[in-house]
């Protein structure tokens, strides 16, 4: 079964491929697709809205099953910020250092450092029918960034039960704990029968 992975982020694509590891799947990313695909404006108010919009838009454009995710970090003391604005929290999309600095500035000396990463994975058929799953990872915000691995808010996030940030962990260690890992595990469970088919045209009847 061939699916399109709705991302241009090479870090995210590598993580998803490393975690999913479903032998029957032939996974393409947007840059690997043979013709141009539309840019999707992520203007939803929730991770679910953004993931579903990306999956549906690109499935209809590519005529392929399309897997899209939207993910980010929610900080309890900031009322859930940055949330869906995680990638452009400081204004410039993908400026990890600026986003981390703004998060620490807003959090300040607050003793409540609780946070969680959330990932919504949406899978759309070529006909535009969509389902989604979710994964979460809870933890704490470190006082300062630590570690050079990963991306995004990884240098600030200490998952529950650990003392190191995601930025200090190897890719394998992080992938065994992360919100994206948990969402992909849910996807493997929920959609295993679908993924095992060579070329399904749509969701099974009744879904």
ROVEX-735662 format. One record per atom (N, C-alpha, C): x, y, z; residue number from 1; residue in one letter. Coordinates in nm, 2 decimals, padded with zeros to 4 digits. Layout:
<rs>
east, north, up, pos, code
X, Y, Z, NUM, A
...
</rs>
This chain:
<rs>
east, north, up, pos, code
00.09, -00.12, 00.00, 1, X
00.00, 00.00, 00.00, 1, X
00.09, 00.12, 00.00, 1, X
00.06, 00.22, -00.09, 2, X
00.14, 00.34, -00.10, 2, X
00.06, 00.45, -00.03, 2, X
00.13, 00.53, 00.06, 3, X
00.07, 00.64, 00.12, 3, X
00.16, 00.76, 00.11, 3, X
00.10, 00.88, 00.11, 4, X
00.17, 01.00, 00.11, 4, X
00.18, 01.06, 00.25, 4, X
00.30, 01.09, 00.29, 5, X
00.32, 01.15, 00.42, 5, X
00.31, 01.30, 00.41, 5, X
00.21, 01.37, 00.47, 6, X
00.19, 01.51, 00.44, 6, X
00.28, 01.60, 00.52, 6, X
00.41, 01.60, 00.49, 7, X
00.50, 01.69, 00.55, 7, X
00.62, 01.72, 00.46, 7, X
00.67, 01.84, 00.48, 8, X
00.80, 01.87, 00.42, 8, X
00.91, 01.88, 00.52, 8, X
00.88, 01.85, 00.64, 9, X
00.98, 01.85, 00.75, 9, X
01.06, 01.72, 00.75, 9, X
01.19, 01.73, 00.72, 10, X
01.26, 01.60, 00.71, 10, X
01.28, 01.53, 00.85, 10, X
01.28, 01.61, 00.96, 11, X
01.30, 01.55, 01.09, 11, X
01.17, 01.47, 01.12, 11, X
01.06, 01.53, 01.09, 12, X
00.93, 01.46, 01.12, 12, X
00.91, 01.34, 01.04, 12, X
00.95, 01.35, 00.91, 13, X
00.94, 01.24, 00.82, 13, X
01.03, 01.12, 00.86, 13, X
01.15, 01.15, 00.91, 14, X
01.24, 01.05, 00.95, 14, X
01.18, 00.98, 01.08, 14, X
01.13, 01.06, 01.17, 15, X
01.07, 01.00, 01.29, 15, X
00.96, 00.91, 01.26, 15, X
00.87, 00.95, 01.17, 16, X
00.75, 00.87, 01.14, 16, X
00.79, 00.74, 01.07, 16, X
00.89, 00.75, 00.98, 17, X
00.93, 00.63, 00.91, 17, X
01.00, 00.53, 01.00, 17, X
01.08, 00.59, 01.10, 18, X
01.15, 00.50, 01.19, 18, X
01.06, 00.43, 01.29, 18, X
00.95, 00.50, 01.32, 19, X
00.86, 00.44, 01.42, 19, X
00.75, 00.35, 01.36, 19, X
00.70, 00.39, 01.24, 20, X
00.59, 00.32, 01.18, 20, X
00.63, 00.18, 01.14, 20, X
00.74, 00.17, 01.06, 21, X
00.80, 00.04, 01.02, 21, X
00.70, -00.07, 00.99, 21, X
00.61, -00.03, 00.90, 22, X
00.51, -00.13, 00.86, 22, X
00.56, -00.18, 00.72, 22, X
00.60, -00.31, 00.71, 23, X
00.67, -00.35, 00.59, 23, X
00.59, -00.34, 00.46, 23, X
00.45, -00.34, 00.47, 24, X
00.37, -00.34, 00.35, 24, X
00.36, -00.20, 00.29, 24, X
00.40, -00.09, 00.37, 25, X
00.38, 00.04, 00.33, 25, X
00.49, 00.10, 00.25, 25, X
00.46, 00.16, 00.14, 26, X
00.55, 00.24, 00.06, 26, X
00.52, 00.39, 00.09, 26, X
00.61, 00.45, 00.16, 27, X
00.58, 00.59, 00.21, 27, X
00.65, 00.69, 00.13, 27, X
00.57, 00.79, 00.07, 28, X
00.63, 00.90, 00.00, 28, X
00.61, 01.03, 00.08, 28, X
00.70, 01.12, 00.08, 29, X
00.68, 01.25, 00.13, 29, X
00.65, 01.35, 00.02, 29, X
00.60, 01.47, 00.06, 30, X
00.56, 01.57, -00.04, 30, X
00.67, 01.60, -00.14, 30, X
00.80, 01.62, -00.10, 31, X
00.91, 01.65, -00.20, 31, X
00.93, 01.53, -00.29, 31, X
00.90, 01.41, -00.25, 32, X
00.92, 01.29, -00.33, 32, X
00.80, 01.26, -00.43, 32, X
00.69, 01.34, -00.41, 33, X
00.58, 01.32, -00.50, 33, X
00.62, 01.37, -00.64, 33, X
00.58, 01.30, -00.75, 34, X
00.63, 01.34, -00.88, 34, X
00.57, 01.48, -00.94, 34, X
00.47, 01.53, -00.88, 35, X
00.42, 01.66, -00.93, 35, X
00.39, 01.75, -00.81, 35, X
00.38, 01.88, -00.84, 36, X
00.36, 01.98, -00.73, 36, X
00.22, 01.95, -00.66, 36, X
00.23, 01.97, -00.52, 37, X
00.10, 01.95, -00.44, 37, X
00.07, 02.08, -00.38, 37, X
-00.05, 02.11, -00.35, 38, X
-00.09, 02.24, -00.29, 38, X
-00.03, 02.26, -00.15, 38, X
00.00, 02.38, -00.12, 39, X
00.03, 02.42, 00.02, 39, X
-00.10, 02.43, 00.10, 39, X
-00.10, 02.37, 00.22, 40, X
-00.21, 02.37, 00.30, 40, X
-00.20, 02.47, 00.42, 40, X
-00.28, 02.57, 00.42, 41, X
-00.28, 02.67, 00.53, 41, X
-00.33, 02.60, 00.66, 41, X
-00.25, 02.59, 00.76, 42, X
-00.29, 02.53, 00.89, 42, X
-00.36, 02.64, 00.98, 42, X
-00.48, 02.66, 00.95, 43, X
-00.56, 02.77, 01.02, 43, X
-00.66, 02.72, 01.11, 43, X
-00.65, 02.59, 01.15, 44, X
-00.75, 02.53, 01.24, 44, X
-00.72, 02.58, 01.38, 44, X
-00.82, 02.57, 01.47, 45, X
-00.80, 02.61, 01.61, 45, X
-00.76, 02.49, 01.70, 45, X
-00.75, 02.37, 01.64, 46, X
-00.71, 02.25, 01.71, 46, X
-00.62, 02.17, 01.63, 46, X
-00.54, 02.08, 01.70, 47, X
-00.46, 01.99, 01.62, 47, X
-00.54, 01.90, 01.53, 47, X
-00.66, 01.86, 01.58, 48, X
-00.74, 01.77, 01.50, 48, X
-00.78, 01.84, 01.37, 48, X
-00.83, 01.97, 01.38, 49, X
-00.87, 02.04, 01.26, 49, X
-00.75, 02.05, 01.15, 49, X
-00.64, 02.08, 01.20, 50, X
-00.52, 02.10, 01.11, 50, X
-00.48, 01.96, 01.05, 50, X
-00.47, 01.86, 01.12, 51, X
-00.43, 01.73, 01.07, 51, X
-00.53, 01.68, 00.97, 51, X
-00.66, 01.69, 01.00, 52, X
-00.76, 01.64, 00.90, 52, X
-00.76, 01.73, 00.78, 52, X
-00.75, 01.86, 00.79, 53, X
-00.74, 01.94, 00.67, 53, X
-00.63, 01.90, 00.58, 53, X
-00.51, 01.88, 00.64, 54, X
-00.39, 01.84, 00.55, 54, X
-00.42, 01.71, 00.49, 54, X
-00.47, 01.61, 00.56, 55, X
-00.49, 01.48, 00.51, 55, X
-00.59, 01.48, 00.39, 55, X
-00.70, 01.55, 00.41, 56, X
-00.81, 01.55, 00.31, 56, X
-00.76, 01.62, 00.19, 56, X
-00.70, 01.74, 00.21, 57, X
-00.66, 01.82, 00.09, 57, X
-00.56, 01.75, 00.00, 57, X
-00.46, 01.69, 00.07, 58, X
-00.35, 01.63, -00.01, 58, X
-00.39, 01.49, -00.06, 58, X
-00.48, 01.42, 00.00, 59, X
-00.53, 01.30, -00.05, 59, X
-00.61, 01.32, -00.18, 59, X
-00.70, 01.42, -00.18, 60, X
-00.77, 01.45, -00.30, 60, X
-00.68, 01.50, -00.41, 60, X
-00.58, 01.57, -00.38, 61, X
-00.49, 01.63, -00.48, 61, X
-00.39, 01.52, -00.54, 61, X
-00.35, 01.43, -00.45, 62, X
-00.25, 01.33, -00.49, 62, X
-00.32, 01.20, -00.54, 62, X
-00.44, 01.17, -00.50, 63, X
-00.51, 01.05, -00.53, 63, X
-00.45, 00.93, -00.46, 63, X
-00.38, 00.96, -00.35, 64, X
-00.32, 00.86, -00.26, 64, X
-00.38, 00.87, -00.12, 64, X
-00.37, 00.75, -00.05, 65, X
-00.40, 00.76, 00.09, 65, X
-00.29, 00.85, 00.15, 65, X
-00.34, 00.94, 00.24, 66, X
-00.25, 01.04, 00.29, 66, X
-00.25, 01.05, 00.44, 66, X
-00.14, 01.04, 00.50, 67, X
-00.12, 01.05, 00.65, 67, X
-00.07, 01.18, 00.69, 67, X
-00.14, 01.26, 00.77, 68, X
-00.10, 01.39, 00.81, 68, X
-00.10, 01.40, 00.96, 68, X
-00.01, 01.48, 01.02, 69, X
-00.01, 01.50, 01.16, 69, X
-00.01, 01.64, 01.19, 69, X
-00.06, 01.68, 01.31, 70, X
-00.04, 01.81, 01.36, 70, X
00.00, 01.78, 01.51, 70, X
00.10, 01.85, 01.55, 71, X
00.15, 01.82, 01.69, 71, X
00.21, 01.95, 01.75, 71, X
00.22, 01.95, 01.88, 72, X
00.28, 02.06, 01.95, 72, X
00.28, 02.04, 02.10, 72, X
00.32, 02.14, 02.16, 73, X
00.34, 02.13, 02.31, 73, X
00.24, 02.23, 02.37, 73, X
00.18, 02.18, 02.48, 74, X
00.08, 02.26, 02.56, 74, X
00.14, 02.27, 02.70, 74, X
00.15, 02.40, 02.75, 75, X
00.21, 02.42, 02.88, 75, X
00.10, 02.46, 02.97, 75, X
00.08, 02.39, 03.08, 76, X
-00.03, 02.41, 03.17, 76, X
-00.04, 02.56, 03.22, 76, X
00.07, 02.61, 03.27, 77, X
00.06, 02.74, 03.33, 77, X
00.04, 02.85, 03.23, 77, X
00.05, 02.82, 03.10, 78, X
00.03, 02.92, 03.00, 78, X
-00.11, 02.90, 02.93, 78, X
-00.19, 02.82, 03.00, 79, X
-00.33, 02.80, 02.94, 79, X
-00.33, 02.71, 02.82, 79, X
-00.23, 02.63, 02.80, 80, X
-00.22, 02.54, 02.69, 80, X
-00.14, 02.60, 02.57, 80, X
-00.08, 02.72, 02.59, 81, X
00.01, 02.77, 02.49, 81, X
00.14, 02.69, 02.49, 81, X
00.21, 02.68, 02.37, 82, X
00.18, 02.74, 02.24, 82, X
00.08, 02.67, 02.16, 82, X
00.05, 02.54, 02.19, 83, X
-00.06, 02.46, 02.12, 83, X
-00.04, 02.46, 01.97, 83, X
-00.14, 02.49, 01.90, 84, X
-00.13, 02.49, 01.75, 84, X
-00.04, 02.59, 01.69, 84, X
00.01, 02.68, 01.77, 85, X
00.11, 02.78, 01.73, 85, X
00.25, 02.74, 01.76, 85, X
00.27, 02.61, 01.80, 86, X
00.40, 02.57, 01.85, 86, X
00.51, 02.60, 01.75, 86, X
00.49, 02.57, 01.62, 87, X
00.60, 02.59, 01.52, 87, X
00.63, 02.73, 01.49, 87, X
00.54, 02.82, 01.52, 88, X
00.56, 02.97, 01.49, 88, X
00.53, 03.05, 01.61, 88, X
00.56, 03.01, 01.72, 89, X
00.52, 03.07, 01.85, 89, X
00.59, 03.21, 01.85, 89, X
00.71, 03.22, 01.81, 90, X
00.78, 03.35, 01.82, 90, X
00.77, 03.43, 01.69, 90, X
00.69, 03.38, 01.60, 91, X
00.66, 03.46, 01.47, 91, X
00.71, 03.40, 01.35, 91, X
00.84, 03.35, 01.35, 92, X
00.90, 03.29, 01.23, 92, X
00.88, 03.13, 01.24, 92, X
00.82, 03.08, 01.14, 93, X
00.79, 02.93, 01.14, 93, X
00.92, 02.85, 01.14, 93, X
00.93, 02.76, 01.24, 94, X
01.04, 02.67, 01.25, 94, X
01.17, 02.73, 01.32, 94, X
01.16, 02.85, 01.38, 95, X
01.27, 02.90, 01.45, 95, X
01.27, 02.85, 01.59, 95, X
01.34, 02.73, 01.60, 96, X
01.33, 02.66, 01.73, 96, X
01.39, 02.74, 01.85, 96, X
01.50, 02.80, 01.82, 97, X
01.57, 02.88, 01.93, 97, X
01.48, 02.99, 01.98, 97, X
01.42, 03.06, 01.89, 98, X
01.33, 03.18, 01.93, 98, X
01.20, 03.13, 02.00, 98, X
01.15, 03.02, 01.95, 99, X
01.03, 02.96, 02.01, 99, X
01.06, 02.91, 02.16, 99, X
01.17, 02.85, 02.18, 100, X
01.21, 02.80, 02.31, 100, X
01.23, 02.92, 02.40, 100, X
01.30, 03.02, 02.35, 101, X
01.33, 03.14, 02.43, 101, X
01.20, 03.21, 02.47, 101, X
01.10, 03.22, 02.38, 102, X
00.98, 03.29, 02.42, 102, X
00.90, 03.21, 02.52, 102, X
00.90, 03.08, 02.50, 103, X
00.83, 02.99, 02.60, 103, X
00.89, 03.01, 02.74, 103, X
01.02, 03.01, 02.75, 104, X
01.08, 03.03, 02.88, 104, X
01.06, 03.17, 02.94, 104, X
01.06, 03.27, 02.85, 105, X
01.03, 03.41, 02.89, 105, X
00.89, 03.42, 02.95, 105, X
00.79, 03.36, 02.88, 106, X
00.65, 03.37, 02.93, 106, X
00.63, 03.29, 03.05, 106, X
00.70, 03.17, 03.06, 107, X
00.68, 03.09, 03.18, 107, X
00.75, 03.15, 03.30, 107, X
00.86, 03.22, 03.28, 108, X
00.94, 03.28, 03.39, 108, X
00.97, 03.19, 03.50, 108, X
00.96, 03.24, 03.63, 109, X
00.99, 03.16, 03.75, 109, X
00.87, 03.07, 03.79, 109, X
00.77, 03.06, 03.72, 110, X
00.65, 02.99, 03.76, 110, X
00.69, 02.85, 03.81, 110, X
00.64, 02.81, 03.92, 111, X
00.68, 02.68, 03.98, 111, X
00.60, 02.56, 03.91, 111, X
00.49, 02.60, 03.84, 112, X
00.42, 02.49, 03.76, 112, X
00.48, 02.48, 03.63, 112, X
00.56, 02.37, 03.61, 113, X
00.63, 02.35, 03.48, 113, X
00.57, 02.24, 03.40, 113, X
00.44, 02.20, 03.44, 114, X
00.38, 02.08, 03.37, 114, X
00.35, 02.12, 03.23, 114, X
00.37, 02.02, 03.14, 115, X
00.35, 02.04, 03.00, 115, X
00.32, 01.90, 02.93, 115, X
00.26, 01.90, 02.82, 116, X
00.25, 01.78, 02.74, 116, X
00.26, 01.80, 02.59, 116, X
00.32, 01.71, 02.53, 117, X
00.33, 01.70, 02.38, 117, X
00.20, 01.63, 02.33, 117, X
00.14, 01.68, 02.23, 118, X
00.02, 01.61, 02.17, 118, X
00.05, 01.59, 02.02, 118, X
00.00, 01.47, 01.97, 119, X
00.01, 01.45, 01.82, 119, X
-00.12, 01.39, 01.78, 119, X
-00.17, 01.45, 01.68, 120, X
-00.29, 01.39, 01.61, 120, X
-00.25, 01.34, 01.47, 120, X
-00.27, 01.22, 01.44, 121, X
-00.25, 01.16, 01.31, 121, X
-00.38, 01.13, 01.24, 121, X
-00.39, 01.19, 01.12, 122, X
-00.52, 01.18, 01.04, 122, X
-00.48, 01.10, 00.92, 122, X
-00.56, 01.00, 00.88, 123, X
-00.54, 00.92, 00.76, 123, X
-00.66, 00.94, 00.67, 123, X
-00.64, 00.99, 00.55, 124, X
-00.75, 01.01, 00.46, 124, X
-00.74, 00.91, 00.34, 124, X
-00.85, 00.86, 00.29, 125, X
-00.85, 00.78, 00.17, 125, X
-00.84, 00.87, 00.05, 125, X
-00.81, 00.82, -00.07, 126, X
-00.81, 00.91, -00.19, 126, X
-00.94, 00.97, -00.22, 126, X
-01.05, 00.92, -00.16, 127, X
-01.18, 00.98, -00.18, 127, X
-01.22, 01.08, -00.08, 127, X
-01.13, 01.11, 00.02, 128, X
-01.16, 01.22, 00.12, 128, X
-01.23, 01.17, 00.24, 128, X
-01.22, 01.05, 00.27, 129, X
-01.28, 01.00, 00.40, 129, X
-01.17, 00.98, 00.50, 129, X
-01.19, 01.03, 00.62, 130, X
-01.08, 01.05, 00.71, 130, X
-01.11, 00.99, 00.85, 130, X
-01.00, 00.94, 00.91, 131, X
-01.01, 00.90, 01.05, 131, X
-00.88, 00.95, 01.12, 131, X
-00.88, 00.96, 01.26, 132, X
-00.76, 01.01, 01.32, 132, X
-00.74, 00.93, 01.46, 132, X
-00.62, 00.94, 01.50, 133, X
-00.58, 00.88, 01.63, 133, X
-00.49, 00.99, 01.70, 133, X
-00.47, 00.97, 01.83, 134, X
-00.40, 01.07, 01.91, 134, X
-00.29, 01.00, 02.00, 134, X
-00.18, 01.07, 02.02, 135, X
-00.08, 01.03, 02.12, 135, X
-00.04, 01.14, 02.20, 135, X
-00.01, 01.12, 02.33, 136, X
00.03, 01.22, 02.42, 136, X
00.16, 01.18, 02.50, 136, X
00.24, 01.27, 02.54, 137, X
00.35, 01.25, 02.63, 137, X
00.36, 01.37, 02.73, 137, X
00.34, 01.33, 02.86, 138, X
00.34, 01.44, 02.96, 138, X
00.48, 01.45, 03.03, 138, X
00.50, 01.57, 03.08, 139, X
00.63, 01.59, 03.14, 139, X
00.64, 01.73, 03.20, 139, X
00.77, 01.78, 03.20, 140, X
00.80, 01.91, 03.27, 140, X
00.88, 02.00, 03.17, 140, X
00.88, 02.13, 03.19, 141, X
00.96, 02.22, 03.11, 141, X
01.09, 02.25, 03.20, 141, X
01.20, 02.22, 03.14, 142, X
01.33, 02.25, 03.20, 142, X
01.36, 02.40, 03.22, 142, X
01.44, 02.44, 03.32, 143, X
01.47, 02.58, 03.33, 143, X
01.54, 02.64, 03.21, 143, X
01.63, 02.56, 03.15, 144, X
01.70, 02.61, 03.03, 144, X
01.71, 02.50, 02.93, 144, X
01.73, 02.53, 02.80, 145, X
01.75, 02.42, 02.70, 145, X
01.87, 02.33, 02.73, 145, X
01.85, 02.20, 02.71, 146, X
01.96, 02.11, 02.73, 146, X
01.96, 02.00, 02.62, 146, X
02.07, 01.98, 02.56, 147, X
02.09, 01.88, 02.46, 147, X
02.08, 01.93, 02.32, 147, X
02.15, 01.86, 02.23, 148, X
02.15, 01.91, 02.09, 148, X
02.07, 01.82, 01.99, 148, X
02.01, 01.72, 02.05, 149, X
01.94, 01.62, 01.96, 149, X
01.79, 01.67, 01.94, 149, X
01.72, 01.60, 01.85, 150, X
01.58, 01.63, 01.82, 150, X
01.56, 01.76, 01.76, 150, X
01.45, 01.82, 01.78, 151, X
01.41, 01.95, 01.72, 151, X
01.30, 02.01, 01.80, 151, X
01.26, 02.13, 01.76, 152, X
01.14, 02.20, 01.82, 152, X
01.17, 02.22, 01.97, 152, X
01.08, 02.18, 02.06, 153, X
01.09, 02.20, 02.20, 153, X
01.16, 02.09, 02.27, 153, X
01.22, 02.00, 02.20, 154, X
01.29, 01.88, 02.26, 154, X
01.39, 01.92, 02.37, 154, X
01.47, 02.03, 02.35, 155, X
01.57, 02.06, 02.45, 155, X
01.51, 02.11, 02.59, 155, X
01.38, 02.14, 02.58, 156, X
01.31, 02.19, 02.71, 156, X
01.23, 02.09, 02.78, 156, X
01.20, 01.98, 02.71, 157, X
01.09, 01.89, 02.76, 157, X
01.16, 01.77, 02.83, 157, X
01.12, 01.75, 02.96, 158, X
01.16, 01.63, 03.03, 158, X
01.04, 01.54, 03.05, 158, X
01.04, 01.43, 02.99, 159, X
00.92, 01.34, 03.00, 159, X
00.91, 01.28, 03.14, 159, X
00.79, 01.26, 03.18, 160, X
00.77, 01.20, 03.32, 160, X
00.85, 01.07, 03.33, 160, X
00.91, 01.06, 03.45, 161, X
00.99, 00.94, 03.49, 161, X
01.13, 00.95, 03.44, 161, X
01.17, 01.06, 03.39, 162, X
01.31, 01.08, 03.34, 162, X
01.37, 01.21, 03.39, 162, X
01.50, 01.22, 03.38, 163, X
01.57, 01.34, 03.43, 163, X
01.63, 01.42, 03.31, 163, X
01.64, 01.35, 03.19, 164, X
01.70, 01.42, 03.07, 164, X
01.59, 01.47, 02.98, 164, X
01.62, 01.58, 02.91, 165, X
01.53, 01.63, 02.81, 165, X
01.53, 01.54, 02.69, 165, X
01.43, 01.55, 02.60, 166, X
01.43, 01.48, 02.47, 166, X
01.56, 01.52, 02.39, 166, X
01.60, 01.65, 02.41, 167, X
01.72, 01.69, 02.34, 167, X
01.85, 01.62, 02.39, 167, X
01.85, 01.56, 02.50, 168, X
01.96, 01.49, 02.55, 168, X
01.95, 01.34, 02.53, 168, X
01.84, 01.30, 02.47, 169, X
01.82, 01.15, 02.44, 169, X
01.86, 01.12, 02.30, 169, X
01.89, 01.00, 02.28, 170, X
01.91, 00.95, 02.14, 170, X
01.78, 00.94, 02.07, 170, X
01.78, 00.94, 01.94, 171, X
01.66, 00.92, 01.86, 171, X
01.58, 00.80, 01.90, 171, X
01.65, 00.69, 01.93, 172, X
01.58, 00.57, 01.97, 172, X
01.51, 00.58, 02.10, 172, X
01.58, 00.65, 02.20, 173, X
01.52, 00.67, 02.33, 173, X
01.40, 00.76, 02.32, 173, X
01.41, 00.87, 02.25, 174, X
01.30, 00.96, 02.24, 174, X
01.18, 00.89, 02.17, 174, X
01.21, 00.81, 02.06, 175, X
01.10, 00.75, 01.98, 175, X
01.03, 00.65, 02.06, 175, X
01.09, 00.60, 02.17, 176, X
01.02, 00.50, 02.25, 176, X
00.92, 00.56, 02.35, 176, X
00.93, 00.70, 02.36, 177, X
00.85, 00.77, 02.46, 177, X
00.75, 00.87, 02.40, 177, X
00.78, 00.92, 02.28, 178, X
00.72, 01.04, 02.23, 178, X
00.57, 01.03, 02.20, 178, X
00.51, 01.15, 02.20, 179, X
00.37, 01.16, 02.16, 179, X
00.35, 01.11, 02.01, 179, X
00.45, 01.13, 01.93, 180, X
00.44, 01.08, 01.79, 180, X
00.45, 00.93, 01.79, 180, X
00.53, 00.87, 01.87, 181, X
00.54, 00.73, 01.88, 181, X
00.41, 00.67, 01.93, 181, X
00.35, 00.73, 02.03, 182, X
00.22, 00.68, 02.08, 182, X
00.11, 00.69, 01.98, 182, X
00.11, 00.80, 01.90, 183, X
00.01, 00.81, 01.80, 183, X
00.03, 00.71, 01.69, 183, X
00.15, 00.69, 01.65, 184, X
00.18, 00.59, 01.55, 184, X
00.15, 00.45, 01.59, 184, X
00.17, 00.42, 01.72, 185, X
00.14, 00.29, 01.78, 185, X
-00.01, 00.27, 01.77, 185, X
-00.09, 00.38, 01.80, 186, X
-00.23, 00.37, 01.79, 186, X
-00.28, 00.35, 01.65, 186, X
-00.20, 00.41, 01.55, 187, X
-00.24, 00.40, 01.41, 187, X
-00.21, 00.25, 01.37, 187, X
-00.10, 00.20, 01.41, 188, X
-00.07, 00.06, 01.37, 188, X
-00.18, -00.04, 01.42, 188, X
-00.22, -00.01, 01.54, 189, X
-00.33, -00.10, 01.60, 189, X
-00.46, -00.08, 01.53, 189, X
-00.50, 00.05, 01.51, 190, X
-00.63, 00.08, 01.45, 190, X
-00.64, 00.04, 01.30, 190, X
-00.53, 00.06, 01.23, 191, X
-00.54, 00.05, 01.09, 191, X
-00.45, -00.06, 01.03, 191, X
-00.42, -00.16, 01.12, 192, X
-00.33, -00.27, 01.07, 192, X
-00.39, -00.35, 00.96, 192, X
-00.52, -00.38, 00.96, 193, X
-00.58, -00.45, 00.86, 193, X
-00.58, -00.38, 00.72, 193, X
-00.60, -00.25, 00.73, 194, X
-00.60, -00.16, 00.61, 194, X
-00.46, -00.16, 00.55, 194, X
-00.35, -00.14, 00.64, 195, X
-00.22, -00.13, 00.59, 195, X
-00.17, -00.26, 00.53, 195, X
-00.23, -00.37, 00.57, 196, X
-00.19, -00.50, 00.51, 196, X
-00.24, -00.53, 00.37, 196, X
-00.34, -00.44, 00.33, 197, X
-00.39, -00.46, 00.19, 197, X
-00.30, -00.40, 00.09, 197, X
-00.29, -00.46, -00.03, 198, X
-00.20, -00.41, -00.13, 198, X
-00.24, -00.28, -00.19, 198, X
-00.37, -00.25, -00.22, 199, X
-00.41, -00.13, -00.28, 199, X
-00.56, -00.10, -00.25, 199, X
-00.59, -00.08, -00.13, 200, X
-00.74, -00.05, -00.10, 200, X
-00.78, 00.09, -00.16, 200, X
-00.90, 00.09, -00.21, 201, X
-00.95, 00.21, -00.27, 201, X
-01.02, 00.31, -00.17, 201, X
-01.06, 00.25, -00.06, 202, X
-01.13, 00.33, 00.04, 202, X
-01.14, 00.25, 00.17, 202, X
-01.19, 00.32, 00.27, 203, X
-01.21, 00.25, 00.40, 203, X
-01.31, 00.13, 00.38, 203, X
-01.29, 00.03, 00.46, 204, X
-01.39, -00.08, 00.45, 204, X
-01.53, -00.03, 00.48, 204, X
-01.63, -00.10, 00.42, 205, X
-01.77, -00.06, 00.44, 205, X
-01.80, -00.06, 00.59, 205, X
-01.88, 00.05, 00.63, 206, X
-01.92, 00.06, 00.77, 206, X
-01.83, 00.14, 00.85, 206, X
-01.72, 00.19, 00.80, 207, X
-01.63, 00.28, 00.88, 207, X
-01.68, 00.43, 00.86, 207, X
</rs>
